[in-house]
């Protein structure tokens, strides 16, 4: 029998808050509050149609999808229309460019 490929673990806001709390010597509640505020601010700005650039992560933005005709698979008729809508999208940073930290580490003189 073939083994199932292990799926990567899902990291939640609570996991991130716990890690930040440990690294920054904050309480878990404070770290969770900071993260939830950040998520709500990102959501608010995306609803306004603004782009959000997070250095080292990428760009978050809202893209517009045009209206189109859908189809019902069994009879294959093209009768249902899909309205135009706005969808959030993420464009990750170009991973081929070295990060700023790696450039600094590589440029340090070796002892």
N, C-alpha and C positions, 0 to 999 in steps of 0.2 A: 504494500500500500504506500502511496505517496504521502509524504508529510505536508501539512499545510504550511505555507510560508508565514513566519511570525509577523504579525502586523505591528507597526511602530506604536509605541505608547502615545496616548493622547494627553497632552499637557493642558490643564485647565487654568483659569484665572486663579483658583485657590492654590494650585501648585506654584505658579509664578509668584503669587503673593508670599507664600511661605519661603521661597528661595530669596526673594528681595528682603524680607524681614530678617532672615538669617544673615545675609551679606551686609545690610545697612544698619543693623542693630535697631530695628523697629519692631513694634508689635505686629502680629499677623493682621489684626484689625486695621491698623494704620496703613499697612502695605496694600491690603485688599481695597481699602477706601481710595487710595491713590490710583490704583489700577482701574477701578470702576469709574472714577471721575475721568480718567484718561479715555476710556472707551466711550463714555457718554459725550465727551468733547469731540472725539473723532467722528462719532455718529452725527452730531449736530452740524459739524462743518461739511460732512459729506452730503447731508440733506440740503445744505445751501448750494451745493454744486462745486465746492472748492476742492482743490487737490491738496493732498497731505504728503509731504516728503519726509521720510524718516531716514536719516543718514545711516547707512549700513544695512538697511532693511529693504527699502524701495519706495514706491509711490502708490498711494491709495487714491482712487478717484471713482467718480460715477460716470458710467458710459450710457449713451442712449441707444436703445435698440429700436429699429424701425418696425412699423406695423407690417405684418406679412400674413399670407394665407396659410392656414394649417390644413391638415387633411385627416380624415378618419380612416385608419388603416383597413378595416374589413371591406367596406364598399369602395375605398380609394377615391372618394369624392372630395373635392377641394372646396368645402363649404364654410368651414369654421375660420374666422379671422382672428388673428392674434393682435391685440392692440399694441401700440408703441409703449415702451416702458423704459425705466431707468434702472440700471443694475450696478451694484458696487463691484469694482474690480481692483485687483492688486497687480502691480508690475514689479517683480523683484529686481533688485539691483543687479547690475551686470557682474556676474561672478567671475568673469575672466579678468577683470581689473583687480589688482591686489588691494586689499584693504589698507587703510592708513596705518593700522597697528602693525601689520606684517611688514610694511615698508620701513617703519621705524625700527623694528626688531632686526631686520636684515641689514640695516645701515649701521648698526652699532658695531664698534670695533671688537674683534674677538681677542680675548685675553689668553 
